[in-house]
Amino acid sequence: MQQAAQPVVTDNVSALAWHDGVLRLLDQRLLPAREVYVDCTDAGQVAAAIRDMQVRGAPAIGIAGAYGIALQARLVGQSTDWPAALSEAFALLEAARPTAVNLAWALKMMRDRLARLAPEADVPARLLEAARSIHQSDHEANLTMGKLGMQLIRKHHKSPQNILTHCNTGALATGGYGTALGVIRAAHDAGLVDTVFIDETRPWLQGSRLTAWELQREGISACVHVDSAAGHLMKTRDITWVIVGADRIAANGDVINKIGTYALSILAMHHGLRFMVVAPSSSIDMGLENADEVVLEERDAEEVFALGEQSVDAGVPAFNPVFDVTPADLIDVIVTEKGIVERPDTKKLADLMSHRHLH
């Protein structure tokens, strides 16, 4: 993996792009101080970028994984046994961030596309088409979710309001526009947003580093706060909605998302706020009965101490879980590109996934 010599910077926020036969990633660890792009040329480099959080956000991870397979196919060039030739690449990418189901979903889409190809097909070209299709579909899904979520906000509140969000769920975390942040963007465009309050989201500060950066570029009024101030803000700042994304949604409506989401849902319930989860249908894992079945990712304890000088006495351990589980009964609504599910449960999500439930 190498730093791109001439980064392409546009007015639109973009986490990743296919450029001259390589996958170009905006290194999100360095924002907002520096905008640095890195070029990935094989599946191993993409897997490392996902694992090291140069690219993050469940939908963006899935898209990157799909492009990783396309990159590896270009390196192979020709093969009489493509599944065998790409098996190591699939395994590397699947292991990079296992909790976010979008990565497994995107790699399954690539496997299925590979299995359908005729022996004489230009496999690298066809796999690149498949990866680009996954990327484009995610962007279109985000636009749809943004519209559906905005309409729901307008249904309950006609005037500009204060909204609280967590982590980063914008264009940086997706194929463009965003999930939860896409809804906030659409609501802002409809004149429904006064101020967006952003949890800083320890320890990687995706809220203060990334979400604030995106909103500032778009001229949306935002205010960053420490995570532990969320309850006080709900009590004193007339917040009406908490809007978050999801890394994985179980069949019963339980949501796995960035650590701190569960606490927000409890605080929202206590203060009478509505709690919205926004995620593409690829985040819904109908094979997972409930989210308590999942072993949640934990990262190196050193990440807790990584910002500034050491703030904890040497030798004191740190617990660094990446995700938590928000039970379905704490969620008012799940917004997907397929439609809206209010008070989610197993039947409602099954209907949604079979296209019988469209709002």
KATA-V122544 format. One record per backbone hydrogen bond with DSSP energy under -1.0 kcal/mol. NH is the residue of the N-H (numbers start at 1). CO is the residue of the C=O. If there is no record, write none. Layout:
{{NH:CO} {NH:CO}}
This chain:
{{2:39} {4:37} {17:24} {19:22} {22:19} {23:40} {24:17} {25:38} {26:15} {27:36} {28:54} {30:27} {34:30} {38:25} {39:2} {40:23} {46:42} {47:43} {48:44} {49:45} {50:46} {51:47} {52:48} {54:49} {55:49} {60:173} {61:57} {62:58} {63:59} {64:60} {65:61} {66:62} {67:63} {68:64} {69:65} {70:66} {71:67} {72:68} {73:69} {74:70} {75:71} {76:72} {77:73} {78:76} {85:81} {86:82} {90:86} {91:87} {92:88} {93:89} {94:90} {95:91} {96:93} {101:247} {103:100} {105:101} {106:102} {107:103} {108:104} {109:105} {110:106} {111:107} {112:108} {113:109} {114:110} {115:111} {116:112} {117:114} {121:118} {123:121} {126:122} {127:123} {128:124} {129:125} {130:126} {131:127} {132:128} {133:129} {134:130} {135:131} {136:132} {137:133} {138:134} {139:135} {140:136} {141:137} {142:138} {143:139} {144:140} {145:141} {146:142} {147:143} {148:144} {149:145} {150:146} {151:147} {152:148} {153:149} {154:150} {155:151} {156:152} {157:153} {161:192} {163:195} {164:241} {165:197} {173:170} {178:176} {179:169} {183:179} {184:180} {185:181} {186:182} {187:183} {188:184} {189:185} {190:186} {191:188} {192:187} {194:161} {196:221} {197:163} {198:223} {199:165} {200:225} {205:201} {207:200} {208:200} {209:205} {210:206} {211:206} {212:207} {214:210} {215:211} {216:212} {217:213} {218:214} {219:216} {220:215} {223:196} {225:198} {229:226} {230:227} {233:229} {234:230} {235:231} {236:232} {237:233} {240:162} {242:274} {243:164} {244:276} {247:256} {248:256} {249:283} {250:254} {251:288} {253:250} {255:326} {256:248} {257:324} {259:322} {261:258} {264:260} {265:261} {266:262} {267:263} {268:264} {269:265} {270:266} {271:267} {273:268} {274:240} {276:242} {277:333} {278:244} {279:335} {283:280} {284:281} {285:249} {288:285} {293:290} {294:291} {299:320} {303:300} {304:301} {316:313} {322:297} {324:257} {326:255} {330:327} {331:328} {332:275} {333:275} {334:341} {335:277} {336:339} {341:334} {343:332} {349:345} {350:346} {351:347} {352:348} {353:349} {354:350} {355:352} {356:351} {357:351}}
